[in-house]
Amino acid sequence: MTCRLMIDRDGKVVGVEVLESSGFRELDQAALRALERWRFEPLGRLTDRERVFGIQRLTFEITKRRG
């Protein structure tokens, strides 16, 4: 799946948008919840913007349990 992240000056994710679904609603929702908890380095002097955007691609591998 592919998501667009909005990140504030402190490095906190303040918005997540699905650009391309994994095809599984529950998996997408779990990924969104996880991405909302991600933290990045504060922007500091890198830019004068209050928020920046980034694209994050997530790849999942689903395997059958044996047993």
C-alpha positions in Angstrom: 0.0 0.0 0.0 1.1 3.6 -0.5 0.3 6.4 1.9 0.9 10.2 2.0 2.1 11.5 5.4 1.8 15.0 6.7 4.5 15.7 9.2 4.7 18.8 11.5 7.8 20.7 12.5 8.3 18.5 15.6 8.4 15.3 13.5 4.9 14.1 14.5 2.7 12.6 11.8 -0.5 14.7 11.8 -2.2 13.2 8.8 -2.2 10.0 6.7 -4.0 9.4 3.4 -4.1 6.1 1.5 -3.0 6.6 -2.0 -3.1 2.9 -3.0 -4.8 0.3 -0.9 -3.4 -3.1 0.0 -6.7 -4.5 -1.1 -7.6 -5.5 2.5 -9.6 -3.0 4.5 -8.5 -4.3 7.9 -4.9 -4.3 6.9 -5.1 -0.8 5.6 -6.7 0.4 8.8 -4.0 -1.3 10.9 -1.3 0.3 8.8 -2.9 3.8 9.2 -3.0 3.4 12.9 0.7 2.4 13.0 1.8 5.2 10.6 0.0 7.8 12.8 2.4 6.8 15.7 5.6 7.2 13.6 7.9 10.0 14.5 10.6 11.7 12.4 13.5 14.0 13.2 12.3 17.5 13.9 12.5 19.8 10.8 14.7 22.3 12.6 16.6 24.5 10.1 15.9 22.2 7.1 12.9 24.3 6.1 10.8 27.2 7.2 7.6 25.3 6.5 5.2 24.3 9.3 4.4 20.9 7.7 6.0 18.7 5.1 4.6 15.8 3.2 6.1 12.4 2.3 5.1 9.3 0.5 5.6 5.9 2.2 5.1 2.6 0.5 4.4 -0.4 2.7 4.8 -4.0 1.5 3.0 -6.8 3.4 3.7 -10.5 3.1 0.8 -12.8 4.2 1.7 -16.4 4.8 -0.4 -19.4 5.9 0.2 -20.8 9.3 1.3 -24.3 9.4 -0.2 -26.8 11.8 
